[in-house]
Structures are given as C-alpha cells and as structure tokens.
Amino acid sequence: MLNTTIKPVIILFLLVNFMVSCEADDSIPAIPLDDKQISIETPVNHESFQPESEISFMGILSSESNVDFTKLNFTWSSDKDGVFFEGYLNTEGISTIIDNSLSPNIHKISFSVTNENDSIISDEIEIFKVLKLLPLEKTNHSIEISWETADIENFESFEVYRSTFIDVNTNNELVFTTDNINTNTFIDSTARLGKRHYYKVFAKRNNNNVLIESNTESIQAGDFINVNYPISKLIFDDSRQLIYGIVDTNEYGYSGDLGLVVINPQTKTVIDRLFVPLRFFDIEIDPNYNYLYASNGGAIRKINLDNYDDSSLLFLSNPARNIEVSSNGNLYYHIIGNSTQFRIYDIINNVDVPYQSTMSYAQSNFYRGDFVLDNNNIIYHGESLITGCDLNKIETNNNVFSLLQNKSTTEFMKPRIILRNNKLYWNHLLLDLNFNILATFQNEFNESFIHDVSPNDTYALGRSNIFHTTDQDVLEKIPAIYDAGIFIDENKVVLYKNEPQDSNDIETLVIFYNIDE
C-alpha cells in the first residue's frame, strides 16, 4: 500500500514537469514568412477557361534557408466563391490541386500560406471562367460560330477572330463584332472553302484593356474532297448523276497517272479511275447519255457508260483536240494545233468524213479556243489568243463547212464558250446567235470570265461570283479560289483547283457548292 504522504509529492512533481514541458513548446519559434517568396505558377494571370472546365492550380513558397514546409498551412480562395481548397504544403513548399468547382465568373484567385503565429503571405491572380466557344458547324458554303457566356461585368463587346493557324489572337482577321451581350451566334460566309480555319471569341470590358478569351475551335470550310492528281476538265452525266473528269494538266509538268476520274457528287467520293495510262484532250457525252467520247489525239474512245467498256475505237485522219457529239450521228472535232480546221467523223458508219469547205484556206484556220454545236449543227467557235480573237459561226449542212459570220475582238479570250437558250456566253460577253452583244458580266474587279451556265440559264458561274443571267447582277460571292467549275443542276456547282506540291506532284481540291437563294 502506497504511503499517503507520498501522493502530494508525486502530484507536485508531475505538475512541475508539465509546466516545464509547456514552456519548452512555447519557446519553439514559428517559421518566419517575411523572408519567403510566394507565387501562383498556374494558372497565369488573366488566363481564360471554359465555364465547366477543370483548372490545375500550383502555388509555390520558396526560401533560401532550410524550412519544414509541412508545418505551413495553405489556402486557395476566390473572391466570388470563397475558400475552395486548403491543406499543408509538401516538403518542397508546393501546393498542387485540380478544381472544377469554381462558378462561371471572373475570379480573383488568392493563394495564401499561414504559419504557426497566423502570419500570412499571399499571391493573387485574375482568371476568367465565363466564355466558351462551342464546336463549329458548317454548310457547304458557310461556318456557324456560337458561344456561351456567363455575366460579364462592364461588358463592352464580343469580337470573333479567324486564322488559318492554331494560335488565334487579335492580330488575326476580325470577322465579327457586336456590343449586344445576348448575341452569341455568327455565320461566317467568307471563310475560304477547303481550308481549315481557327476561331476564338474575345470579350472586351469598359475601361479594361484585358480581354477575356474563349477556347479555340477549328473546322475545314465547305464540302470537298482532295485527290492527288490534276484535273483539266469536268462534265456532268445528268442521267446517272455522275461527274467525269480528265486527269491531266498542261501547266505544271505533271508526270503521274493520267486517264479519267469518276466522281459521285451525292456521296462526294471518287468511285472509279479509268484508262490510267492514257492522256485525253477532251471528253463529251452523246445527247442520249449512252456513251462518253474521249479524245486522246489520233483516236476517239467510245466508252459505254453502263459498264465503261471501250471496245469501240474511232481512228481519225487528224488528231482531235476539242470534240462535240451531235444527235445526227456525227462527231465534230477541232484538229490539234495553233491554227487548224474542223473535221467530221461519222459515228454510225465509223468513218472519217472527207473534208469539204466553201471557205478559203485563210478563213478555215481557227486558232485553238473552244466550240459548241446548236441543234442545227452550226458550230460557234471562240478563239483563244493573247490579242485579236475571233468569234466564228460555221454552218455544216451536208457535211460542208461554210463560214456564216465572224466577229473580232482585240481582247484576250480564254478557251471557253457556252450555248444556253439561244445565247452565247464567251468569256465576259453575253451575245445572241448573230453575235450582237447583249450584256457583259462584271464584278468588283471589272470584267468576269464565265466558267459555266446553269441548265435552265438562270445563273452564271464567274471567276469568283454567281451571277443572275437576266440582269448580270452578282447574286453571291464564292469564298474559294478555283480553276474552273460546272453546274450539276440549277443550284449546285462543282469547282476544282489544281495545287502544285513538291516534286511536281499535284493535288486537286474539288468543292461542292450550293447556291444560297
């Protein structure tokens, strides 16, 4: 049994030891903060985030002396949402967190560190979590840009910038601006078709030079396909709703595969390549849409359009450049050369028709260019020269060539002539069949070359515009660069652009475009 006189001594001993211990703990100095450096490493000041995005935060407390950082408490807070995370620094004085709880707003973010004496050191940044650019949508000739936004204090305007490079900034092209905070959609009808475009929305605030940025979104404008060979001509098979094209070019020294290409404009795909080793100069479809006639110089291939069989080969007495097929069973062709004559091939009897003409030798030499046939098998030929081009009207009754009319111009004319509704389209000129000039086509750059005319003679495809044929007014500007194009119905055109690559390779951009009216 313990002597009761000892109890007070033991209690006194324990009390003294407890007090000494407390004095010893209180004597341990707090980690000073006035010689430390604190910084928010991420995010950076004025960085923008989508409203629902996660944000990585990193704060660092640095010291030149050895410090037990794990004794120091940190706090992340927002002036809008309050404290959203707290804890202790790691052994290197770093705090890293990922947070998705911040409300859509403009936040002043504070990172603070507190020592044992409640001394505080802090750093502060401003971040934006208010503006989100939505995924882009497109038609075959425009791009729709939409964005979401939270309330922006002191809002001034939205600005939309476009670039062909991923890093979009305010040095790029400004395509839209509005001072209405409720406006959040813009239709861009000027983006070049076939190219990838990057967009970003910026919000401006009154009396504040710091812009709020959205995320970046991109899209390739238009409906198109790319092929790795050049195309020199396209024609449309209205019966089968297919496009046939010549794979060739005379401009870039191309030495790859040639032949023909078959394109389905509904699926926007290449469905066949035909006669790849052969070089063709021209192709035409007969009026009944049964055969494709393809000129490769001294012979014409008669290709069955149901099975692409070319067992019929028409051998010519002269090599053919341009060809036209008539409903009377004749094929009319212009001989290859700078100054050459026309000839006729009898398709039914497979024979070259002997040449007959009432024209003198000088009259019967027609310089390159292009020609068309009317229903009476009258040839309308437009020359193509740097200066001094003639438009010629040539009768072919009884297979005899006779010059009916001639019209001269001092202008350079490209090798393209179109016949629609008893009217001729020759470069920028619109003429009747007696060569009276009815009108000219002009855009903002003055005269405009006409590539093609719609089947019902409603629209004309110019160098960069769609025209009304009745008054020659510009209906719309096409945001594309193209070599040529054709109508495949009254409101749809197919454009193509050959683009040289390295080592004499050529890629062709084929664009499917709808007229917007």
C-alpha positions in Angstrom: 0.0 0.0 0.0 1.4 3.4 -1.1 2.1 5.8 1.7 -0.4 8.6 1.5 2.2 11.1 2.4 4.0 10.4 -0.9 0.9 11.4 -3.1 1.3 15.2 -2.8 4.9 14.9 -3.8 4.2 12.9 -6.9 1.4 15.2 -7.9 3.7 18.2 -7.4 6.4 16.5 -9.5 4.1 15.8 -12.4 2.7 19.4 -12.3 6.2 20.9 -12.5 7.2 18.7 -15.4 4.0 19.6 -17.3 4.7 23.3 -16.8 8.3 22.9 -17.9 7.2 21.0 -21.0 4.7 23.7 -21.9 7.3 26.3 -21.6 9.6 24.4 -23.8 6.9 24.0 -26.6 6.0 27.7 -26.4 9.6 28.6 -26.8 9.9 26.9 -30.3 9.8 29.9 -32.8 7.2 30.0 -35.6 8.6 29.7 -39.2 9.0 33.3 -40.3 7.3 34.3 -43.6 8.7 37.8 -44.2 11.8 36.4 -45.9 9.9 33.9 -48.1 8.6 34.3 -51.7 5.2 33.1 -52.7 3.8 32.8 -56.3 1.0 31.2 -58.3 2.6 29.3 -61.1 -0.5 28.1 -62.7 -2.9 29.4 -64.0 -1.3 32.5 -65.3 -2.8 35.9 -64.7 -5.8 36.7 -66.9 -6.0 33.2 -68.3 -9.3 32.1 -69.7 -11.2 28.8 -69.2 -14.4 27.3 -70.3 -17.1 27.5 -67.7 -17.2 23.8 -67.0 -13.5 23.0 -67.3 -11.1 21.7 -64.6 -8.3 24.0 -63.6 -4.9 23.0 -62.4 -3.6 25.2 -59.6 0.0 25.3 -58.5 1.4 27.6 -55.8 5.0 27.7 -54.5 6.5 29.1 -51.3 10.3 29.4 -51.7 13.0 30.0 -49.1 16.8 30.4 -49.2 17.1 28.6 -45.8 16.1 25.1 -44.8 12.4 25.1 -43.8 10.0 22.4 -42.7 7.3 23.5 -45.2 4.9 20.7 -44.0 4.2 22.8 -40.9 2.7 25.6 -43.1 -1.0 25.7 -44.0 -2.1 26.9 -47.5 -5.5 28.2 -48.7 -6.9 28.6 -52.2 -9.8 31.1 -52.3 -11.9 33.1 -54.8 -13.4 36.5 -54.2 -16.7 35.1 -55.7 -16.8 31.6 -54.2 -14.7 31.8 -51.1 -12.3 29.1 -50.0 -12.3 26.1 -52.3 -9.2 24.2 -51.0 -6.8 24.2 -48.1 -4.2 21.9 -46.6 -0.4 21.7 -45.8 2.4 22.4 -48.2 4.5 19.4 -49.3 8.2 19.1 -48.4 9.2 21.3 -51.3 6.8 24.1 -50.4 4.4 23.4 -53.2 0.6 23.1 -53.4 -0.9 21.4 -56.4 -4.7 20.9 -56.9 -7.2 20.3 -59.6 -10.5 22.0 -59.2 -13.8 22.1 -61.2 -16.0 23.7 -58.5 -15.4 27.4 -59.4 -18.6 29.0 -60.7 -18.8 30.6 -64.2 -17.5 34.1 -63.4 -14.5 36.4 -63.3 -12.5 35.3 -60.3 -9.7 36.9 -58.2 -7.8 33.8 -57.0 -5.7 34.0 -53.9 -3.1 31.5 -52.8 -2.1 32.2 -49.1 0.2 30.5 -46.6 -0.1 30.8 -42.8 2.5 30.0 -40.2 2.0 28.9 -36.5 1.5 32.5 -35.4 -1.2 33.1 -38.1 1.1 35.3 -40.1 0.1 35.3 -43.7 1.8 35.6 -47.1 -0.2 35.5 -50.3 -0.2 36.0 -54.1 -3.2 36.8 -56.3 -4.2 36.5 -60.0 -7.4 37.1 -62.0 -8.8 34.3 -64.2 -11.8 34.2 -66.5 -14.3 31.3 -66.4 -17.1 32.9 -68.4 -16.7 32.3 -72.2 -16.9 29.1 -74.2 -16.8 28.7 -78.0 -19.0 25.8 -79.0 -18.0 23.2 -81.6 -18.3 24.8 -85.1 -20.9 23.7 -87.6 -20.9 24.3 -91.3 -22.9 24.1 -94.5 -21.3 23.7 -97.9 -20.5 27.4 -98.1 -20.5 28.9 -94.6 -19.5 28.2 -90.9 -21.6 28.8 -87.9 -19.8 30.2 -84.8 -21.7 30.1 -81.4 -20.6 30.7 -77.9 -21.8 30.5 -74.3 -21.1 33.2 -71.7 -21.8 34.0 -68.1 -22.5 37.5 -66.9 -19.6 39.8 -67.7 -19.4 42.9 -65.6 -18.8 46.1 -67.6 -19.3 44.3 -70.8 -18.4 46.3 -74.0 -18.4 43.9 -76.9 -17.7 40.4 -78.3 -15.1 40.1 -81.1 -14.6 37.0 -83.3 -11.2 36.4 -84.9 -10.2 34.0 -87.6 -6.9 32.5 -88.6 -5.5 29.6 -90.7 -3.1 28.9 -87.8 -4.0 27.4 -84.4 -2.7 30.3 -82.4 -5.6 32.8 -82.8 -5.1 36.3 -81.4 -6.2 39.9 -82.0 -3.6 40.4 -84.7 -5.6 38.0 -86.9 -8.6 38.7 -89.1 -11.6 40.3 -87.2 -14.7 38.8 -88.8 -17.4 39.8 -86.4 -18.1 42.2 -83.6 -21.2 43.0 -81.5 -22.0 45.2 -78.5 -25.0 43.1 -77.6 -24.2 40.6 -74.8 -27.2 38.5 -75.8 -25.8 37.9 -79.3 -23.9 34.6 -79.3 -24.0 33.4 -83.0 -22.3 34.5 -86.2 -22.5 33.0 -89.7 -19.1 33.3 -91.5 -19.8 33.1 -95.2 -16.3 34.4 -96.2 -14.1 31.5 -94.9 -12.2 30.1 -97.9 -13.7 26.7 -98.8 -11.4 23.7 -98.4 -9.2 25.4 -95.9 -9.0 24.8 -92.1 -9.9 27.9 -90.1 -9.4 28.5 -86.4 -11.7 30.8 -84.4 -11.7 32.5 -81.0 -14.1 34.9 -79.3 -12.8 37.8 -77.2 -14.9 39.8 -74.7 -14.0 43.4 -74.2 -14.9 45.3 -71.0 -15.3 49.0 -70.5 -12.2 50.8 -69.0 -10.3 47.5 -69.0 -7.6 46.6 -71.5 -7.5 42.9 -70.5 -9.5 40.8 -72.9 -11.4 37.7 -71.9 -10.7 34.8 -74.3 -12.7 31.8 -75.3 -11.2 28.4 -76.2 -10.2 27.9 -79.9 -12.2 25.8 -82.3 -11.5 24.9 -85.9 -13.1 23.4 -88.9 -12.5 22.9 -92.7 -14.9 25.1 -94.6 -17.2 23.6 -97.2 -17.9 20.2 -98.7 -15.0 19.0 -100.7 -12.6 16.1 -101.5 -8.9 16.2 -102.2 -7.3 14.0 -104.9 -3.6 13.5 -105.6 -3.7 14.2 -109.3 -4.6 17.2 -111.5 -7.9 17.7 -113.3 -8.3 19.6 -116.5 -12.0 19.3 -117.3 -15.2 18.0 -115.7 -18.5 17.2 -117.3 -21.8 16.0 -115.7 -23.8 12.9 -116.6 -27.4 14.0 -115.8 -28.8 10.6 -116.5 -26.5 8.8 -113.9 -25.8 11.8 -111.7 -22.1 11.3 -112.0 -19.2 13.5 -112.9 -16.4 12.5 -115.4 -13.1 14.3 -115.4 -9.9 14.3 -117.4 -6.8 13.6 -115.2 -4.2 15.9 -116.8 -2.7 19.4 -116.9 -0.7 21.4 -119.3 0.7 23.8 -116.7 2.9 22.1 -114.1 5.0 19.5 -115.8 2.9 16.7 -114.2 4.3 13.2 -114.9 2.0 11.0 -112.8 -1.0 8.8 -113.6 -3.5 10.1 -116.2 -6.7 8.8 -117.6 -10.2 9.7 -116.4 -11.9 10.0 -113.0 -15.5 9.3 -112.0 -16.9 11.3 -109.1 -20.2 10.8 -107.3 -21.4 14.2 -106.2 -24.0 12.8 -103.8 -21.5 10.9 -101.7 -18.7 13.2 -102.6 -16.3 10.3 -103.4 -14.2 9.2 -106.3 -15.8 5.9 -107.4 -13.5 5.0 -110.3 -10.3 5.7 -112.2 -10.4 4.7 -115.9 -7.7 4.3 -118.6 -5.0 5.5 -116.2 -2.0 5.3 -118.7 -3.8 7.4 -121.4 -3.7 11.1 -121.9 -7.0 12.7 -123.0 -7.6 16.1 -124.5 -11.4 16.3 -124.4 -14.5 14.4 -123.3 -18.1 14.7 -124.3 -21.3 12.7 -123.6 -23.7 11.9 -126.5 -27.1 13.6 -126.4 -28.8 10.3 -125.3 -26.3 9.8 -122.4 -25.3 6.3 -123.6 -21.6 6.9 -124.4 -18.7 9.0 -123.3 -16.4 10.0 -126.1 -12.8 10.7 -125.1 -10.2 12.2 -127.4 -6.6 11.1 -126.9 -5.2 12.5 -130.1 -5.5 10.3 -133.2 -8.3 8.2 -131.8 -11.6 8.7 -130.0 -12.6 6.1 -127.4 -16.3 5.4 -127.3 -17.0 4.4 -123.7 -20.2 2.6 -122.7 -21.4 4.5 -119.6 -23.2 1.5 -118.2 -20.0 -0.7 -118.0 -17.1 1.5 -119.1 -16.4 -0.8 -122.0 -14.3 1.0 -124.7 -14.3 -1.7 -127.3 -15.2 0.9 -130.0 -12.2 2.9 -131.1 -12.7 5.6 -133.6 -9.5 6.3 -135.6 -9.2 9.8 -137.0 -7.4 11.1 -140.1 -6.3 14.1 -137.9 -5.6 14.3 -134.2 -8.5 15.9 -132.3 -8.3 18.4 -129.5 -11.9 19.5 -128.8 -14.9 17.4 -129.7 -18.7 17.8 -129.8 -21.2 14.9 -130.4 -24.4 15.6 -132.4 -27.7 13.9 -132.4 -27.3 13.3 -136.1 -24.7 10.6 -135.6 -21.7 12.8 -136.3 -18.8 13.8 -134.1 -17.3 17.2 -134.8 -13.7 17.9 -133.9 -11.1 20.6 -134.0 -7.7 19.4 -135.1 -4.8 19.8 -132.7 -2.6 22.7 -133.5 -2.4 26.5 -133.2 -4.2 27.4 -136.4 -6.3 24.4 -137.5 -9.5 23.3 -139.2 -12.6 21.4 -138.2 -13.4 17.8 -139.2 -16.4 15.4 -139.0 -16.4 11.8 -138.0 -19.4 9.6 -138.9 -20.0 7.6 -135.7 -22.7 5.3 -137.3 -20.5 4.1 -140.1 -17.2 4.5 -138.2 -15.6 6.6 -140.9 -13.9 10.0 -141.2 -16.0 12.2 -143.4 -14.0 13.7 -146.3 -13.3 17.3 -145.7 -15.4 19.8 -147.7 -15.5 23.6 -147.3 -16.6 26.7 -149.1 -14.0 28.7 -147.1 -10.6 29.8 -148.3 -7.6 28.3 -146.5 -7.1 31.5 -144.6 -10.8 31.6 -143.5 -10.8 27.9 -142.4 -7.9 28.2 -139.9 -9.3 28.7 -136.5 -7.0 29.4 -133.6 -7.4 27.0 -130.7 -10.1 28.1 -128.3 -13.4 26.2 -127.8 -16.5 25.5 -129.8 -20.2 24.4 -129.3 -22.9 23.0 -131.5 -26.5 24.1 -131.7 -29.5 21.9 -132.7 -28.9 22.6 -136.4 -25.2 21.5 -136.1 -23.9 25.1 -136.5 -20.5 25.5 -134.9 -19.8 28.5 -132.7 -16.1 28.8 -132.2 -14.3 31.3 -130.0 -10.6 31.7 -130.5 -8.1 32.0 -127.6 -5.2 34.3 -128.2 -3.3 36.9 -126.2 -4.6 39.6 -128.6 -7.0 39.6 -131.5 -9.6 36.8 -131.0 -12.4 35.9 -133.4 -15.8 34.5 -132.8 -16.9 32.4 -135.7 -20.3 30.9 -136.9 -19.8 27.9 -139.2 -22.5 26.0 -141.0 -22.1 22.3 -141.6 -25.1 21.5 -144.0 -24.4 18.2 -145.9 -21.1 18.0 -144.0 -19.8 21.0 -145.8 -18.1 23.8 -143.7 -19.2 27.3 -144.5 -18.4 30.5 -142.6 -21.6 32.4 -141.9 -20.4 35.1 -139.6 -17.3 36.4 -137.9 -16.8 38.9 -135.1 -13.3 40.2 -133.9 -12.1 41.5 -130.6 -8.8 42.9 -129.5 -9.1 41.3 -126.1 -7.6 38.2 -124.7 -10.2 35.5 -124.5 -9.9 32.2 -122.6 -10.8 28.9 -124.3 -14.4 28.6 -123.2 -17.7 29.2 -125.0 -21.2 28.2 -123.7 -24.5 27.9 -125.5 -27.8 28.3 -123.5 -31.3 29.3 -124.5 -30.1 30.6 -127.9 -27.5 32.8 -126.3 -23.7 32.6 -126.3 -21.5 33.2 -123.2 -18.0 34.0 -124.4 -15.7 35.0 -121.5 -17.4 38.1 -120.0 -19.7 38.7 -123.0 -23.3 37.7 -123.5 -24.3 37.6 -127.1 -27.2 36.4 -129.3 -26.6 34.0 -132.1 -26.0 36.8 -134.5 -23.1 38.0 -132.3 -24.9 41.1 -131.0 -23.6 41.9 -127.6 -26.5 41.7 -125.1 -24.6 42.4 -121.9 -21.3 42.0 -120.1 -20.6 40.3 -116.7 -18.7 42.4 -114.2 -17.7 42.0 -110.6 -16.0 44.4 -108.2 -12.8 43.8 -110.2 -14.4 44.8 -113.5 -14.9 42.1 -116.1 -15.6 38.5 -115.1 -14.9 35.3 -117.1 -17.9 32.9 -117.2 -17.0 29.3 -116.5 -20.4 27.8 -116.9 -24.2 28.5 -117.0 -26.9 26.6 -115.2 -29.0 24.2 -117.3 -32.1 26.5 -117.3 -30.0 29.6 -117.9 -30.7 31.1 -114.5 -27.2 31.5 -113.1 -23.7 32.0 -114.5 -20.6 30.9 -112.7 -17.9 33.6 -112.8 -14.3 33.9 -111.7 -15.4 34.3 -108.0 -19.2 35.0 -108.2 -22.6 33.7 -109.0 -24.4 36.0 -111.4 -28.1 36.3 -112.4 -28.1 35.8 -116.2 -31.1 38.1 -116.7 -29.6 41.3 -115.3 -25.9 40.2 -114.8 -26.1 41.2 -111.1 -23.9 39.4 -108.6 -26.0 37.0 -106.6 -23.2 35.9 -104.2 -19.5 35.8 -103.9 -18.0 32.3 -103.7 -15.3 32.2 -100.9 -13.0 29.9 -102.9 -10.1 30.0 -105.3 -10.7 27.7 -108.3 -9.5 27.0 -111.8 -12.9 26.2 -113.3 -16.3 24.7 -112.4 -19.5 23.2 -113.8 -23.2 23.3 -112.8 -24.7 19.9 -111.9 -28.2 21.3 -111.5 -29.8 24.7 -111.4 -28.5 25.5 -107.9 -25.4 23.4 -107.5 -21.9 23.8 -108.9 -18.7 21.7 -108.6 -15.4 23.7 -108.5 -11.9 22.4 -108.8 -8.4 23.9 -108.1 -5.1 22.2 -109.0 -2.5 22.9 -106.4 1.2 22.1 -107.2 3.1 20.3 -104.5 6.7 19.3 -104.1 8.5 17.2 -106.7 6.0 18.0 -109.5 3.1 16.4 -107.6 -0.3 18.0 -107.9 -3.3 17.8 -105.6 -6.7 18.9 -106.7 -9.4 20.3 -104.4 -12.9 19.5 -105.6 -15.6 21.7 -103.9 -19.3 21.0 -103.9 -21.2 24.3 -103.6 -24.9 25.1 -103.3 -26.2 28.5 -104.4 -27.9 30.2 -101.5 -31.1 31.9 -102.6 
